[in-house]
Amino acid sequence: MQDTDNIQAEEINPNASDRAYPLERTRNIGIAAHIDAGKTTTTERILYYTGLIHRMGDVHDGNTVTDWMEQERERGITITSAAITCYWTQKEEPGMVKSFPGIAHRINIIDTPGHVDFTAEVERSMRVLDGAVSVFCAVGGVQPQSETVWRQATKYKVPRIAFINKMDRTGANFDAVVAEMRRKLGAYAYPVVLPIGKEDKFKGVIDVINQKAIVYDEADPEGLRYNITEIPTEMKDNAHLALEELIDAVSNKDDQIAEMVIMEKKISPSILKTAIRRLTIALEFVPVLCGTAFRKKGVQPLVDAVVDYLPSPLDVPPAEAHDPLDFEKTMAVKTSDHGKFTALVFKLWSDPYVGKLVFIRVYSGTLKNGDTVYNPRIRKRERINRLMMIQADERLELDKVHAGDIAAVVGLKNVTTGDTLCFEDSAVLLEPPTFPEPVISMAVEPKTKADREKLTTALQRLSEEDPTFRCFTNEETGQLIIAGMGELHLDIIRDRLLREFKVEAFVGAPQIAYRETITKASKGEGKFIRQSGGRGQYGHAIISIEPNTRGAGVEIVSKVVGGTIPKEYIAPTMAGIKEAIDTGVLAGYPMVDIKVSILEGSYHEVDSSELAFKMAGIFALKDAAKNANPIVLEPVMKVEVSTPDEYQGDLLGDLSRRRGKVSSIEAKADITLLNAEVPLAQMFGYATAIRSLSKGRASYSMEPSHFEPVPASVLEVILEKSEPKVSRTV
């Protein structure tokens, strides 16, 4: 990590003269949190205070910059991650030590969705970000999706700071949320600011490091005017104690501060900030701030913290890449304008004005209009004709992009999310983001013949954009099936089909992505023998199957010795087994968590063929599975319901009727949180039911948890209704 504290960037990187903002002054950050924690509002305030916009919008009014889709503005939720760039210069404040006073920084922000149905947007954003701001509700605390996005950030080793929002709401409790972060997330989290007041008396924050109070002018509705004052007398002890705790927490992780504490040396604010920055970038510390984005208080210190504590592209470890010709061989892609050009495609989007947009994060080198890039996955070259900077729904033309930039390329073909773009003489493969499998599906049919061709094109483009959306044809029924992460996800897809692609279609009732597995070990034998006068077909395989560890997936291994099955027929036998696993043995659903071993078999010198052994593999798997107690598994969702106390009984009863298991009931201020595990099959229409039972005052969130065996009574219904039925209209 480079210590860039108060260093002019040109001195570090003198060759970067063609960059408007050097790498040291660049921050690539994401705003991530549970739904309705205030991500989009916080982003909107940051854009206003950095001068990018001159009028603040609100989610409730449907006029925020980053929620630009019609569906987002109608529903008041973020659906697609929006990229936007702003610029921030830390002001010289009397009595306040700042890390980069008077130096402008470029901040690339990605506002991500909070709803679990759009978790792919968070996943791919985390893959390309250098830092993140995790927003928490001061009343709700660490909510289910808060945990999910936190795990995603940890998975991709993204340093983060925490912003406890909505301090003006009734029931706001700053200390409780910090304690919950430590308990539920295992975060080494300590406040660098403290709230002054709470609920309707929230006035501002205390800067713990500088021991100053930042009090907002109540006469200024825009939150632009605030005063730097001495800490109120009644809060001085708390502020001093918070500083001591902060220094103690940092000294436990940082040798330099520990040595100064032992030697009883005075630790200046600049030294403490530098140490916190080191620990934050090393994923060993989480600075915690607070405010209320809606009431426009506490946002400027948050932007200062982004600059102070979150890394530049130079501060994070080099990206790891693989050799396309030898995937086991890895290499480091160092962030530098003078390195070989390497970028990762993290998102595709169909723009009505410019066509297909390919979002890229540049890890090394520079790219200019007219350059030719190479895609190692498909081994093809393409010319770059247009480069753009994305400002939510606006596009700014660029001549060149540099290392550390997030930009978009227009018109590339045969590109998918996770592809690497590079130059052919230095081809590498960057690690792509990973995405969860769809959990819900439904049948779709065009309304008219004219819609048929448009529907296929539209679904293809939508599946290119969204890695968690799939469309395929059911071979048995001939129906077109669409699959996604939840009801809301598919509802948005249907809405986009109608509005963007002008396609009218019938859609069927949602189908659950059930799975099959086995509960005991078994052996099976498969023979495929055909004789038709000339050369026949002969394949014979004996296999064993056993349950695998839950979540371990499918393993197929060969234990053939002595050549009872020739080597050239092992792969076709495995292919047959895999095909049988994909179609299941009970209700036609894919099998999971099983281990298959090919033990032995026999062959005919003339009649044996790859097809015969593939069929033998299919028969052997089905034979073995019948005697292994096969069962059907259903997806179970982790559900959190937030409700006023008076509706608790009704909602508990409704969850019970849905085969839900309540794991905890938690009282928080004036609301009760019900945590339960409920089969996904029982959650359709729950949004309407919860509104009805609570008169619109309760809300809920859910995320995939695990798979569980289906009860016998439900299994009978599943077997009867295994075919999707097309019924209602978009």
Phi, psi and omega in degrees: 000137177267136176275104185258015183300112176060030179251130177295130188297328183297332180291327181281319186232074187294342183275357184266039186292337181275000177270134175292322180229116181299161181305322183297337181256015181255137174232123173256106186234158174239150173253115187226145181183178172295155178302137176070020176275345176111027182296309184293321178296318178299315178300317180300318179293320178299317180297325180289312184288338176273357175087007181287323176239158184246003176212127183279135173261172178226146180303320182296329180272351179068034182228031176279156184290314187279337172267082188258344178289149179302318182296325179293317183288327178290318186269345181072028179228159175269131182250315180241143180291133182248132179261140180205148184241133177223176186226138186223130175242123179290127182281149173285115179248135179300127178079004183245125176270123179238152187288322185227058183295133176079000180254126180282140177239144175264126182242113174268118185248136170242117177271117187257159177289158177254342183284136184298335179297338182246034182297337179298325180297321178291317184301311183287332177292315180300328182296329186250002181271155175263335181206166181216150170253113177269119182263132178237144175281132182293342178262310183287333179070219180276102182263169187308312182288338173300317180295320182297311182291330177295317178296322178296319179294321178294320180302320181261012176055051181263117175298148181214156169243156183249138177237112179273106188267172175063039177293348180273353184280150176298129181093004179298134182216097184298310183298322181295322180291320177299316179297323180292324177299318180292319185284311187277325185257348184067027183278138173274075191254130178220141182291137168254351168224155176239149178284145170258104185078177176205171184054228184285354179258012179288120186246336185169203183224159173258127174280105186296319185291316181272351182054052177227156177257137175248105186249125183276144181283115182296340181279352181255102183291345182271350179071020181277329184261128174213159182246137173267113185229175172291154181292135177307143185307317184291347181250359184299318181297316179297318181294318180293320178296320179297322178294317178298317178296321180295313179297319180297317180296319180291319182296333178292339184246339187242121184296323183296314180291322178300317180296320180293324177294316180297319180280359180057038176274152178287130180259110183285158178304322182292321178293319180295318180296319179297320179293318179297321178299315179302313183291321180297315180294329179277006179065028181250001184206145177233104174292138183244129176238174179211167179168192174222105183296322182296319180271004172065046177229132175089007183278321180300316175299330177294316180293322174302318181294324176302315180289318184292317195246332183275151190281156165274168178303337179284338186276342183267156180300151178302147177293145179266134181231161179245152174284123182301333182270342179215090189298335179290339181276124181245159178210159181264135176257102184281141180285112180196141176293338187260006176276181176287136183299126177215128180218155179247130174280116182246354180197145172241146180211137178269111181263131183294341184260320185248355180093215186284121177259131177248111181279132180230150167248121181274123180263332182204150175078188179230158180225130181242157171302134182099344177291157175250126180253161183239136177252104185297334182295316182255358178056049179228153178254149175217147180271139178270118181256326181219131174245144183220149166262132183264125173243081186058251182260010176255151181235127178248125182291139178235151174268334189203145172237151186242172175303138180090349183279152169247119186216185179225145177246139182260133165088007178292144181251159175055034179251138176235164178300131180101353178290153174257136172248133183205185173266147189298327182282356179221047187292131175219165176239116175280154179292122180281161173291155177253150185229147178288159178282148176300149182243354184216143180219160176208159179274146179223139179222139178294148183286323180228170177297326181295330181282341188299310182293319180297325181295315180300315180296316182296315181295324178296317180293321179293322180288332174293320182289321190241108182293344179264004176254128181235149170223136182203166179259129175287116186296329183282319185259343183078003181278150175274126184246135172247143183226144181205195188268354180170176181301315182297319179304308182289331177295319178294320178300314180298320181295319179292324176304317183285313187280313186275322186253358177055042180249124175261134184212154170271141175233148182265173178300143181301141177250139182275142177277075177291161175228160176241153175207182179238162183243353177211165181283154181198164174242155179211155182231138179231129177233136175232106184232121177228133178232123184225038177094306178267223178291132182263197177232133179214122175215139183213125180220142174241129184230165170234146176231151178209154178296140175261167177301139182303125181091354183279345178085202184254132175238132176235119182232155177254128175241026182287129176233153176079006175073023178297332167237118181302151184305322184291347180256359178292313181298315176298323178297316178297321179297320178295317178299316180297319180296319179293324178295321182293335182256355175068181182233346182258302187230014177085013180262151181300145178269147180227161172054052174228152177242125183244131177240127174275117188267306183197185178176202177207164182214166179242132186300330183257312191277340183293144180209169179297318180299317182297318181286331174296315178295323178297322177296318178298311182297320182295318181295315181294323178294316181292319184295327181300328183261011184249023181052064180292144178226161176259136178252144177241147178289134179248136183256144172271117187243132172241123179251129177251118187216147168300151187306322188293343181258004185302312183299315181296319182288325176296318178297321180292320178297322179296319179295336180268019182063029180277148175246112181282123183264331178199153174233121187235128178268129178224114179050243183258015179231162175240136178255123177254120178253127184214163172244122187228135175302136181303325182301335183266359186262359179291135181078008183292328180302318178291318182297317183291326176295319181294315184290333184246011182056036176081006186264346179262156177221166180212161172220153178213154178213153180300137181247296183194180175253143178227153177300141179281133176301153185303319182295324180284326181300321179301318180294319180299317181293327179287323186249048184282346181260133176291142181246127180277130185217308192254164188259146173292000000 
